[in-house]
Amino acid sequence: MELTLATRRQITKAQVDRYRTGTKAEKSALLDAICQVTGWHRDHARKALRQRLAGPAPVRAPRVPTFQYDQAVIDALVTCWSVLDGPTGKRLRPGLPTLVPTMLAHQELTCPPQVIDQLLGMSAATIDRRLRPYRTGLVATKGQSMTRPGSMLKSAIPMKTWHDWDDTRPGFLQIDLVGHDGGDNNGAFHYTLDATDVATGWTESITVRTKGERIVSAGLEQLRLAFPFAVLGIHSDNGSEFINHHLLRWCDTRQITFSRGRSNHSNDQAHIEQKNWSEVRRAVGYYRYDTTRELDLLNELWPLQSILDNLFLPQQKLATKTRNGAKVTKTYDQGATPYTRLTRDHPDALHPHDHAALHARLTEINPAGLRRQISAIQATLIELARRRGKVEQRPKANATYLSRRKMTTPKRATTDESTTHNTRAS
């Protein structure tokens, strides 16, 4: 009959005193006897006897965690994090040396010097850990594509792929339109035209009533004047709102290079596609905007967000990308604001007068006040969308965007109409 574990422990306990006082030969014989009775391995039997000799392990006091940063530091961190609309630690950390003194100057932060020193010395990983309880999940939904193919004018506009975007000079922009249809693309609704500079990440946006050729060109002219440096080139997708004679003449008149991406290759405009989410969708969501009041509110929002994002919010750029089989490894540079990239890496692209104006704006602007204004406009837009109610998605009623093939009833091929015919090899 096999012994239970409790019986084996009793046998071991009874032989502890003999094992303690016995000679080497007696201990060896005792181990042989215990192994024969219990069926243990000799090493395990020796270990069990030694544990009995040592007695119970001392009770250790539970380890009390120690925190380097108290609640005052965390509160200051949460304030800075919320002003910049919740960036990650790797993006927030490089922006704190600029943001914290500005907020102290405007009395948005009232902290003793030791709290400020701890806040500025916090690492990116610690920032992410301390902000984890304060993060709220963002539900990322997907909108509809508003791009419609342009005309045969594409042959007159040179094509540029993602691999060709190695421009190191500020002024080469990628542009795109974001439709505010709310899930129903019937009828008229507003569009946001956004443009981002590839070299610095500087981004400007403006909302237009429709995506007509003249309206888009007029909005692009306002965006051109909003950039602090000269616009040298624009790059768009193949939508008809961009591929038209009106915009081509606009570029020729101003000596601006006009290029386009490949059809059905959205990665050719990867920079602006990313800004469509981070600058537009993240700010105003996927609601439907089609009234004059909403148009005015959106155009009040974009200049405020431009100041906050371009002057205070750091961005990271892809430095290297290596592929080892199926594994892709990406490394990113140290986060920096578009203003920092412009003044540090491309000082010649900025006129001294514009440089002084940007520096004065950086020191005079209250980022927390800007965030409050942005939040107020966003709350008004959400309230207007709530009053409208849920937008029901309807089938497209405008036949202009439907090809004749899609409008006709599909016909199934008969058995003798196969597209692949078997032939005998001879």
C-alpha positions in Angstrom: 0.0 0.0 0.0 1.4 3.4 -1.0 2.0 5.8 1.8 0.3 9.2 1.9 2.3 12.4 1.9 1.2 13.0 5.5 2.6 9.6 6.6 5.9 10.2 4.8 6.2 13.6 6.6 5.6 11.9 10.0 8.3 9.3 9.2 10.7 12.1 8.3 9.8 14.0 11.5 10.5 11.0 13.7 14.0 10.4 12.2 15.2 14.1 12.5 16.9 13.6 15.9 18.7 10.5 14.8 19.9 12.2 11.6 21.1 15.2 13.6 23.3 13.2 16.0 24.3 10.3 13.8 27.6 9.7 12.2 28.1 9.7 8.5 27.6 6.0 8.2 24.5 6.2 10.4 23.1 9.0 8.3 23.7 7.0 5.1 21.9 3.9 6.6 19.1 6.1 7.8 18.6 7.6 4.3 18.6 4.1 2.8 15.8 3.1 5.2 13.7 6.2 4.6 14.0 5.8 0.8 13.0 2.1 1.1 9.9 3.0 3.2 8.7 6.1 1.4 9.9 5.5 -2.1 11.6 8.9 -2.3 14.8 9.6 -4.2 17.8 9.8 -1.9 18.3 13.5 -2.7 14.7 14.3 -1.9 14.9 12.4 1.4 18.1 14.3 2.3 16.4 17.6 1.5 13.3 16.7 3.6 15.5 15.9 6.6 17.5 19.2 6.3 14.3 21.2 6.0 13.1 19.6 9.3 16.4 20.4 10.9 16.3 24.1 9.8 12.8 24.5 11.2 10.0 26.7 9.8 11.0 29.6 7.6 10.9 33.0 9.2 7.9 35.1 8.5 8.8 38.0 6.4 7.0 41.3 6.7 5.1 42.2 3.5 7.0 44.5 1.3 5.5 48.0 1.3 5.8 49.7 -2.1 7.6 53.1 -2.1 6.7 55.8 -4.6 9.1 58.4 -5.7 6.4 60.7 -7.0 3.6 61.9 -4.6 0.1 62.9 -5.6 1.1 66.5 -6.2 3.5 65.5 -9.0 0.9 63.2 -10.5 -1.8 66.0 -10.4 0.6 68.3 -12.3 1.4 65.6 -14.8 -2.3 64.9 -15.4 -2.9 68.6 -16.0 -0.1 68.9 -18.6 -1.3 65.6 -20.2 -4.9 66.8 -20.5 -3.8 70.1 -22.0 -2.1 68.3 -24.9 -5.1 66.0 -25.4 -3.6 62.9 -23.9 -0.4 62.0 -25.8 1.7 59.0 -24.9 4.7 59.3 -22.6 7.2 59.3 -25.4 5.5 62.3 -26.9 4.6 64.1 -23.7 8.1 63.8 -22.2 9.9 66.0 -24.8 7.1 68.6 -24.6 7.2 69.2 -20.8 10.3 71.5 -20.8 8.4 73.9 -23.0 4.9 73.4 -21.7 5.5 73.6 -17.9 7.3 77.0 -17.9 4.5 78.4 -20.1 1.8 77.1 -17.8 3.6 78.4 -14.7 3.9 81.9 -16.3 0.1 81.9 -16.8 -0.5 80.5 -13.3 -2.2 77.3 -14.7 0.3 75.4 -12.5 0.9 76.3 -8.9 3.5 73.9 -7.7 6.6 74.2 -5.5 10.0 74.0 -7.2 10.7 70.4 -6.0 7.4 69.2 -7.7 8.4 70.9 -10.9 11.9 69.3 -10.8 10.3 65.8 -10.2 7.9 66.4 -13.1 10.6 67.4 -15.5 12.8 64.4 -14.4 10.1 61.8 -15.0 10.8 59.2 -17.7 8.5 58.4 -20.5 7.8 54.9 -19.1 7.0 56.2 -15.7 4.6 58.8 -17.3 2.7 56.0 -19.0 2.5 54.0 -15.8 1.3 56.9 -13.7 -1.3 58.0 -16.3 -2.7 54.5 -16.7 -5.6 55.0 -14.2 -6.5 58.3 -15.9 -6.7 57.1 -19.5 -10.1 56.6 -21.0 -10.5 54.3 -24.0 -11.1 55.9 -27.4 -13.5 54.1 -29.7 -12.0 54.3 -33.1 -14.6 54.1 -35.8 -14.2 54.1 -39.5 -15.7 56.5 -41.9 -16.5 56.3 -45.6 -14.1 57.3 -48.3 -15.1 60.5 -50.1 -12.5 60.1 -52.9 -13.9 59.9 -56.4 -11.6 59.3 -59.4 -10.5 62.4 -61.3 -10.4 62.9 -65.1 -7.8 62.1 -67.7 -5.9 65.2 -66.5 -3.9 62.8 -64.3 -1.5 62.3 -67.2 -0.5 66.0 -66.9 0.3 65.7 -63.2 3.4 63.7 -62.2 2.9 60.7 -60.0 4.9 60.3 -56.8 5.0 57.2 -54.5 5.7 56.9 -50.8 9.3 56.0 -51.6 9.9 59.3 -53.3 8.9 61.4 -50.2 12.4 62.0 -48.9 12.1 65.8 -49.1 14.2 67.4 -46.4 13.1 71.0 -47.2 10.0 72.5 -45.6 7.3 73.5 -48.0 6.3 70.2 -49.6 2.8 69.5 -48.4 0.4 66.5 -48.6 -3.2 67.5 -48.8 -6.5 65.6 -48.4 -10.2 66.1 -47.7 -12.1 64.6 -44.8 -15.9 64.4 -45.3 -18.2 65.1 -42.4 -21.1 63.0 -43.6 -21.9 61.2 -40.4 -22.4 57.9 -42.1 -24.9 59.1 -44.8 -23.2 60.6 -47.9 -26.5 61.7 -49.4 -27.0 65.5 -49.8 -24.5 68.3 -49.1 -22.2 68.3 -46.1 -19.0 70.0 -45.1 -15.4 68.8 -45.8 -12.2 69.6 -43.9 -9.2 70.3 -46.1 -6.0 69.5 -44.2 -2.4 69.9 -45.3 0.7 68.7 -43.5 4.4 69.5 -44.2 6.4 66.3 -44.7 9.7 67.7 -43.3 8.4 69.3 -40.1 5.0 67.9 -39.5 3.4 71.4 -39.4 -0.3 70.9 -40.1 -3.1 73.4 -41.0 -6.8 72.7 -41.6 -9.8 74.5 -42.8 -13.4 73.4 -43.4 -15.2 74.1 -46.7 -18.8 73.9 -47.7 -18.4 71.4 -50.4 -15.6 69.8 -52.4 -16.1 71.9 -55.5 -13.0 72.8 -57.5 -13.2 76.5 -56.9 -14.1 76.1 -53.2 -11.2 73.7 -52.6 -8.8 76.0 -54.4 -9.9 79.0 -52.3 -9.5 76.9 -49.1 -6.0 75.8 -50.2 -5.0 79.4 -50.8 -6.0 80.2 -47.2 -4.0 77.2 -46.0 -1.0 78.4 -48.0 -1.1 81.7 -46.2 -1.4 80.0 -42.8 1.9 78.2 -43.1 4.9 80.2 -41.7 7.1 79.2 -44.6 6.8 79.2 -48.4 4.8 76.4 -49.9 6.9 74.7 -52.6 4.8 71.7 -53.6 1.5 69.9 -52.9 0.8 66.2 -53.2 -2.8 64.7 -53.3 -4.7 61.6 -54.1 -6.5 61.1 -57.4 -9.8 62.6 -56.3 -11.7 64.9 -58.7 -11.6 67.7 -56.1 -7.8 67.9 -56.7 -7.2 66.5 -60.2 -8.8 69.3 -62.2 -7.7 72.2 -64.4 -8.6 74.8 -61.8 -6.2 73.5 -59.2 -3.5 72.9 -61.8 -3.7 76.5 -62.9 -3.6 77.6 -59.3 -0.3 75.7 -58.9 1.2 77.0 -62.1 0.4 80.6 -61.3 2.1 80.3 -57.9 5.0 78.1 -59.2 4.0 75.3 -56.9 4.9 71.7 -57.8 1.8 69.5 -58.1 2.1 65.7 -57.8 -0.3 62.9 -57.1 -0.2 59.4 -55.7 -1.1 56.1 -57.4 -4.7 55.0 -57.6 -5.8 52.8 -54.8 -2.5 53.3 -53.0 -3.3 55.4 -49.9 0.2 54.8 -48.5 1.5 57.2 -51.1 -0.1 59.9 -48.9 0.8 58.3 -45.6 1.6 61.5 -43.8 -1.7 63.2 -44.5 -3.7 60.0 -44.0 -2.4 59.8 -40.5 -3.2 63.5 -39.9 -6.8 62.8 -41.0 -7.2 60.9 -37.8 -5.0 62.7 -35.4 -5.9 66.2 -36.4 -9.5 66.0 -37.7 -11.3 62.8 -36.6 -9.9 62.9 -33.1 -11.0 66.5 -32.7 -14.5 66.5 -34.2 -15.3 62.8 -34.6 -17.5 61.2 -37.2 -20.6 63.3 -36.8 -22.5 65.0 -39.7 -21.8 68.7 -40.1 -23.8 70.5 -42.8 -25.1 73.8 -41.4 -23.6 77.3 -41.5 -23.2 77.4 -37.7 -21.3 74.2 -37.7 -19.1 75.5 -40.5 -18.3 78.6 -38.5 -17.6 76.5 -35.4 -15.2 74.2 -37.2 -13.3 77.1 -38.7 -13.0 78.6 -35.2 -11.6 75.4 -33.9 -8.8 74.7 -36.4 -6.7 77.9 -35.7 -6.8 77.1 -32.0 -5.8 73.5 -32.5 -3.1 74.6 -35.0 -1.4 76.7 -32.4 -1.6 74.0 -29.7 -0.4 71.1 -31.9 2.3 72.9 -33.9 3.9 74.8 -31.0 3.4 72.5 -28.0 2.6 68.9 -29.0 5.7 66.8 -29.8 5.6 64.4 -32.8 7.7 61.4 -33.6 9.0 60.5 -37.0 10.1 57.1 -38.3 13.9 56.9 -38.3 14.6 53.4 -39.5 12.6 50.4 -40.7 14.3 47.0 -41.1 12.7 43.7 -42.1 14.0 40.3 -41.0 11.8 37.7 -42.6 8.3 38.4 -41.4 9.4 40.6 -38.5 9.5 44.4 -39.1 11.4 46.5 -36.6 10.8 50.3 -36.5 12.7 52.9 -34.6 11.5 56.5 -34.1 13.4 59.6 -33.4 13.1 61.8 -30.2 9.8 63.5 -30.1 9.8 67.2 -31.1 7.2 69.8 -31.9 6.8 71.0 -35.5 8.0 74.4 -34.3 11.2 72.9 -32.8 11.9 70.9 -36.0 11.4 74.0 -38.1 13.6 76.3 -36.0 16.2 73.7 -35.1 16.6 71.8 -38.4 15.5 74.3 -41.0 16.2 77.9 -39.7 16.8 79.2 -43.3 13.3 78.3 -44.3 11.8 80.8 -41.9 12.0 84.6 -42.3 13.4 86.4 -39.3 10.2 88.4 -38.9 8.1 85.1 -38.9 10.6 83.5 -36.5 10.2 86.4 -34.0 6.5 86.3 -34.4 6.3 82.5 -33.7 8.6 82.8 -30.7 6.5 85.6 -29.3 3.4 83.6 -29.8 5.0 80.6 -28.0 5.7 82.7 -24.9 2.4 84.6 -24.9 -0.1 81.8 -25.6 -1.7 80.1 -22.6 -2.0 76.4 -23.7 -4.5 75.6 -20.9 -6.7 78.5 -22.0 -6.5 77.2 -25.6 -7.6 73.7 -24.4 -10.6 75.2 -22.7 -11.6 77.1 -25.8 -11.2 74.0 -27.9 -13.2 71.9 -25.4 -16.0 74.5 -25.5 -16.3 74.4 -29.3 -16.2 70.6 -29.3 -19.0 70.5 -26.7 -21.1 72.8 -28.8 -20.5 70.6 -31.9 -21.4 67.5 -30.0 -24.6 69.1 -28.7 -25.6 70.1 -32.2 -25.0 66.6 -33.4 -27.1 65.2 -30.4 -30.0 67.5 -31.2 -30.0 66.2 -34.8 -30.2 62.6 -33.7 -28.8 59.5 -35.1 -28.0 59.7 -38.8 -29.4 56.7 -40.6 -27.2 55.5 -43.5 -29.2 55.4 -46.7 -28.3 54.0 -50.1 -26.6 56.5 -52.4 -29.3 58.3 -54.4 -27.0 60.3 -56.6 -26.4 58.3 -59.8 -23.4 60.5 -60.7 -21.2 58.3 -58.5 -22.5 55.0 -59.8 -21.0 53.4 -62.8 -23.4 52.0 -65.4 -22.1 48.5 -64.8 -23.2 48.7 -61.1 -26.6 50.1 -62.1 -27.4 47.2 -64.4 -28.6 43.8 -63.1 -25.6 41.4 -62.9 -25.9 38.4 -65.2 -24.6 35.0 -64.3 -22.5 33.3 -67.0 -23.9 30.1 -68.6 -22.1 26.8 -68.6 -20.7 27.3 -72.1 -19.4 30.9 -71.3 -16.5 29.9 -69.2 -13.6 32.3 -69.2 -11.0 29.5 -69.1 -11.2 26.8 -71.7 -9.3 23.6 -71.3 -7.2 22.6 -74.3 -5.4 19.4 -75.0 -1.7 19.6 -75.0 -0.1 18.1 -78.1 
